[in-house]
Amino acid sequence: MSNNIINVITRLFWAVDHHDWDALPKIFSEEVLLDYGEPATLTPTDIVSMWRPLFTALDAHQHLVGNHLVTASGDAATVTASFIATHQYAGETWTLGGDYEFRLLDDAGWRITAMTMTPVWQTGPADLIQRATGNES
């Protein structure tokens, strides 16, 4: 069971990094509590609409997620994992590291119902994505 759950997390970041926007909604439940500092309940379509312009604006990006700790009971699971996310644009690199917590439900297949990102460290310009998308403050 743990391998099936971890596979969902892996497919999430694989889809993002390879711009497989059609695969991404299948990984999420109908509503997802997404927390990157400001929690919001979104649909999978909302998430794709938010992430697609950010990641397609970059020259390159890669998310590496590991050290998965899975706690599962019945049809519910929680996964904590460490991550390193590297983003490149215009010859500059912003790298962010930290932890994720995912909640999943098994409803004819494991799907993510919530994900919280906790940044721990970073190097490079933190405004790189804003500059890539033209949303500089």
Backbone bond lengths (Angstrom), bond angles and torsions (degrees), N, CA, C in turn:
res aa  C-N    CA-C-N  psi(-1)  N-CA   C-N-CA  omega(-1)  CA-C   N-CA-C  phi
1 M - - - 1.454 - - 1.530 110.69 -
2 S 1.336 118.50 -41.93 1.466 120.75 -179.05 1.522 112.06 -58.39
3 N 1.347 116.98 -39.38 1.462 119.63 179.54 1.520 111.36 -62.91
4 N 1.318 118.20 -39.38 1.465 121.39 178.04 1.525 111.51 -63.73
5 I 1.317 115.55 -37.95 1.469 120.87 -179.71 1.527 110.04 -70.20
6 I 1.318 117.31 -47.04 1.471 121.34 178.90 1.526 110.15 -62.31
7 N 1.309 117.02 -35.34 1.467 121.12 178.69 1.527 111.49 -59.95
8 V 1.316 117.47 -36.06 1.470 120.78 177.62 1.527 109.94 -62.78
9 I 1.324 116.53 -44.53 1.471 121.09 179.64 1.535 109.56 -63.28
10 T 1.324 116.68 -43.26 1.463 120.97 179.32 1.526 110.59 -62.75
11 R 1.331 117.00 -43.78 1.471 120.66 179.31 1.528 111.69 -62.76
12 L 1.329 117.14 -34.39 1.463 121.18 177.72 1.525 110.59 -57.59
13 F 1.328 116.43 -54.62 1.463 119.07 -175.52 1.529 112.13 -75.15
14 W 1.330 117.64 -29.08 1.459 120.65 174.09 1.533 109.52 -62.51
15 A 1.332 116.61 -45.26 1.464 120.81 179.83 1.531 110.99 -62.24
16 V 1.319 117.10 -43.77 1.468 120.27 178.98 1.528 110.20 -62.78
17 D 1.322 116.89 -49.80 1.466 120.32 -175.20 1.521 113.23 -68.48
18 H 1.327 117.48 -24.22 1.459 120.82 178.87 1.531 112.49 -105.74
19 H 1.335 115.26 12.15 1.462 122.37 176.84 1.525 111.94 52.93
20 D 1.321 115.78 41.00 1.463 121.20 176.85 1.532 107.68 -92.05
21 W 1.319 114.54 74.99 1.469 120.38 -172.97 1.522 112.69 -69.18
22 D 1.326 117.98 -19.51 1.470 120.85 176.29 1.530 111.56 -75.73
23 A 1.323 117.24 -31.58 1.467 120.93 -179.38 1.529 111.70 -76.97
24 L 1.303 116.64 -30.33 1.467 120.78 -172.70 1.530 113.99 -57.95
25 P 1.339 120.76 -46.00 1.465 119.25 -178.25 1.529 113.95 -61.01
26 K 1.319 117.59 -27.56 1.469 121.15 -178.92 1.514 112.86 -71.02
27 I 1.314 116.81 -13.89 1.467 122.62 -178.13 1.528 110.71 -86.46
28 F 1.327 115.92 -23.06 1.465 121.41 -174.89 1.525 111.79 -101.81
29 S 1.326 115.59 155.25 1.462 121.14 171.02 1.530 108.23 -75.12
30 E 1.323 116.98 178.52 1.469 120.97 -177.32 1.519 112.65 -63.28
31 E 1.327 116.70 -30.95 1.464 122.41 174.51 1.515 107.82 -131.96
32 V 1.330 115.86 139.30 1.461 121.49 -177.07 1.518 108.62 -131.31
33 L 1.329 116.22 131.04 1.455 120.92 171.77 1.523 106.42 -86.52
34 L 1.317 115.70 107.44 1.465 122.13 -177.00 1.525 107.52 -106.08
35 D 1.340 116.96 124.70 1.465 120.40 -176.71 1.522 110.24 -131.59
36 Y 1.326 114.32 102.87 1.464 122.37 173.38 1.529 108.82 -111.50
37 G 1.313 116.53 31.78 1.456 122.28 -178.40 1.515 111.75 120.49
38 E 1.324 115.93 -29.76 1.463 122.39 175.31 1.519 107.27 -131.85
39 P 1.340 118.37 103.04 1.469 120.92 -176.24 1.524 112.35 -61.88
40 A 1.324 114.65 140.48 1.465 120.98 176.23 1.523 108.39 -147.92
41 T 1.308 116.69 140.72 1.452 122.03 174.70 1.521 107.57 -93.91
42 L 1.334 115.38 120.62 1.461 121.82 -173.15 1.522 110.87 -131.06
43 T 1.323 115.73 159.63 1.458 121.05 171.22 1.531 107.70 -88.88
44 P 1.329 118.18 163.46 1.466 119.58 174.49 1.533 112.46 -56.84
45 T 1.324 117.61 -37.05 1.466 121.12 177.81 1.525 110.93 -63.60
46 D 1.330 116.88 -40.19 1.468 121.14 176.68 1.528 110.75 -60.79
47 I 1.325 116.11 -42.80 1.469 120.66 -178.14 1.525 110.25 -64.31
48 V 1.326 117.25 -46.60 1.467 120.20 178.35 1.530 109.88 -60.96
49 S 1.320 117.34 -43.17 1.472 121.24 179.69 1.523 111.88 -62.32
50 M 1.320 116.81 -31.35 1.462 121.26 179.29 1.532 111.18 -80.91
51 W 1.329 117.60 -44.51 1.464 121.37 -174.55 1.521 113.99 -78.79
52 R 1.310 117.25 -36.91 1.471 120.70 -173.63 1.532 112.87 -54.08
53 P 1.335 119.64 -52.07 1.470 118.42 -179.21 1.529 113.08 -65.27
54 L 1.329 117.10 -30.59 1.468 119.93 179.06 1.522 111.24 -66.14
55 F 1.328 115.90 -49.99 1.460 119.53 -173.93 1.524 112.81 -80.09
56 T 1.319 118.45 -28.64 1.461 118.76 177.31 1.525 111.62 -75.76
57 A 1.323 118.23 -20.24 1.465 121.69 177.55 1.529 112.00 -74.20
58 L 1.318 117.46 -24.47 1.463 121.23 -178.92 1.523 110.98 -77.21
59 D 1.332 116.08 154.41 1.463 120.74 174.84 1.525 110.48 -73.68
60 A 1.332 116.95 -34.27 1.467 122.47 179.14 1.523 108.68 -162.06
61 H 1.324 115.31 156.03 1.462 120.96 173.93 1.518 108.29 -161.18
62 Q 1.323 114.77 153.61 1.459 120.10 178.62 1.521 109.04 -153.02
63 H 1.330 115.19 134.73 1.465 122.13 177.65 1.524 108.59 -114.18
64 L 1.303 116.00 121.38 1.463 121.36 175.50 1.515 107.54 -112.25
65 V 1.329 115.91 125.10 1.461 121.87 -175.64 1.524 108.14 -127.26
66 G 1.321 116.55 129.77 1.458 120.03 -178.24 1.516 111.64 -152.43
67 N 1.316 114.94 -170.20 1.472 122.34 -178.29 1.525 111.07 55.02
68 H 1.335 115.71 43.55 1.469 121.47 -178.77 1.528 110.41 -65.94
69 L 1.307 115.56 130.85 1.462 122.67 171.33 1.523 106.55 -118.40
70 V 1.321 115.83 115.82 1.460 121.61 -174.55 1.523 109.81 -109.54
71 T 1.319 115.27 129.85 1.459 122.19 171.57 1.525 106.28 -122.09
72 A 1.316 116.83 117.48 1.462 120.50 -177.51 1.521 110.29 -127.61
73 S 1.314 114.68 143.85 1.455 121.35 176.15 1.521 107.21 -147.38
74 G 1.327 115.56 113.65 1.465 119.65 -178.39 1.509 111.24 63.24
75 D 1.342 115.71 -122.63 1.462 120.06 -177.38 1.527 113.02 -99.66
76 A 1.336 117.93 15.36 1.467 121.63 -179.90 1.524 110.00 -123.83
77 A 1.320 115.09 146.63 1.463 120.11 179.26 1.519 109.75 -146.89
78 T 1.316 114.36 150.62 1.460 122.24 171.87 1.513 107.27 -124.37
79 V 1.323 116.48 136.14 1.458 122.20 178.27 1.516 108.06 -127.04
80 T 1.318 116.12 129.73 1.455 120.37 167.72 1.520 106.83 -110.71
81 A 1.325 115.61 145.10 1.457 120.68 -177.19 1.525 109.41 -155.08
82 S 1.321 115.05 152.19 1.461 121.61 173.68 1.518 108.70 -91.29
83 F 1.339 116.13 152.92 1.458 118.84 178.47 1.525 111.13 -141.78
84 I 1.323 113.94 156.06 1.457 123.44 166.18 1.523 105.46 -131.46
85 A 1.314 116.18 124.27 1.466 121.66 179.65 1.521 108.21 -119.88
86 T 1.325 115.55 121.90 1.460 121.77 -179.43 1.523 108.98 -111.00
87 H 1.322 115.72 132.19 1.458 122.72 -177.26 1.526 107.90 -128.84
88 Q 1.344 116.30 132.43 1.467 120.04 179.46 1.521 110.32 -125.66
89 Y 1.343 113.51 140.41 1.455 120.41 176.88 1.527 108.66 -158.63
90 A 1.302 115.49 132.42 1.468 122.60 174.81 1.534 112.08 50.76
91 G 1.309 116.46 42.22 1.459 121.05 176.35 1.518 115.34 79.51
92 E 1.319 117.74 4.35 1.465 121.40 178.73 1.520 110.04 -114.06
93 T 1.325 115.26 155.35 1.462 121.36 -178.92 1.524 110.07 -129.56
94 W 1.325 114.45 130.27 1.473 121.55 171.38 1.509 106.54 -115.68
95 T 1.326 115.96 123.41 1.458 121.36 178.58 1.519 108.55 -118.77
96 L 1.318 114.41 134.06 1.457 121.82 -177.64 1.519 108.21 -125.77
97 G 1.310 117.13 135.59 1.459 121.47 176.74 1.509 110.39 -127.79
98 G 1.324 115.64 153.06 1.455 119.10 179.53 1.506 111.54 170.72
99 D 1.311 115.23 -147.15 1.456 122.12 -175.77 1.524 110.31 -132.64
100 Y 1.318 114.18 150.04 1.465 122.26 171.95 1.520 108.58 -118.62
101 E 1.316 115.34 148.84 1.459 121.29 165.47 1.521 106.06 -123.83
102 F 1.323 115.33 127.57 1.456 122.61 179.12 1.520 108.68 -116.30
103 R 1.314 116.31 143.22 1.454 121.93 168.10 1.516 107.36 -117.09
104 L 1.320 116.11 137.01 1.459 121.46 -177.68 1.518 110.18 -133.17
105 L 1.330 115.67 152.60 1.456 122.81 172.21 1.514 108.61 -125.68
106 D 1.316 115.49 145.02 1.462 121.11 176.80 1.522 107.94 -98.18
107 D 1.318 114.66 99.40 1.463 121.84 177.64 1.522 106.14 -124.85
108 A 1.350 115.57 82.81 1.471 122.19 -172.92 1.532 109.82 60.92
109 G 1.316 115.50 40.26 1.463 123.40 -178.53 1.519 109.64 127.26
110 W 1.331 116.67 141.92 1.463 121.30 -179.02 1.525 110.00 -68.39
111 R 1.350 115.02 132.79 1.457 120.98 177.12 1.532 108.90 -136.96
112 I 1.308 115.08 147.71 1.468 121.33 -179.64 1.526 109.46 -77.73
113 T 1.342 116.09 127.81 1.462 121.86 176.78 1.526 111.71 -106.08
114 A 1.329 116.57 -20.87 1.467 120.36 179.78 1.516 109.31 -156.80
115 M 1.332 115.57 145.43 1.460 120.00 171.96 1.515 109.06 -146.44
116 T 1.332 113.74 133.25 1.454 122.09 179.93 1.516 108.49 -123.73
117 M 1.324 116.41 128.31 1.452 122.17 178.04 1.522 108.38 -105.74
118 T 1.332 115.57 129.85 1.459 121.61 176.24 1.523 108.59 -119.03
119 P 1.334 117.53 106.42 1.459 119.14 178.99 1.522 110.47 -71.20
120 V 1.341 116.01 143.27 1.456 121.46 179.05 1.532 110.58 -118.15
121 W 1.326 116.73 -37.59 1.468 120.42 -179.19 1.524 109.66 -152.19
122 Q 1.328 115.50 162.48 1.454 120.57 176.01 1.523 109.97 -156.94
123 T 1.331 114.64 155.34 1.459 121.46 172.30 1.522 107.38 -135.04
124 G 1.314 116.16 150.60 1.453 120.78 178.95 1.512 111.78 88.11
125 P 1.328 115.97 -178.99 1.466 120.88 -175.36 1.532 112.42 -73.19
126 A 1.330 115.37 115.93 1.467 120.64 -177.82 1.523 112.39 -68.42
127 D 1.330 117.47 -15.80 1.469 120.15 -179.86 1.529 112.23 -94.95
128 L 1.319 117.52 15.38 1.465 121.62 -175.24 1.532 112.44 -58.65
129 I 1.318 117.71 -44.46 1.466 120.06 -179.46 1.526 110.55 -66.47
130 Q 1.326 116.96 -39.94 1.468 119.45 177.93 1.530 110.35 -61.89
131 R 1.322 117.62 -40.55 1.462 120.20 178.69 1.521 110.71 -67.16
132 A 1.348 117.16 -39.79 1.463 120.93 -179.70 1.531 111.34 -63.36
133 T 1.305 116.77 -35.75 1.473 121.01 -178.09 1.527 112.64 -91.73
134 G 1.341 116.81 -2.77 1.464 120.19 -179.27 1.505 113.81 77.02
135 N 1.349 115.90 18.37 1.474 120.75 -179.28 1.527 111.49 -105.92
136 E 1.320 116.60 43.39 1.466 120.11 -179.58 1.524 109.90 -68.47
137 S 1.347 114.34 143.26 1.466 116.86 178.45 1.495 111.05 -97.67
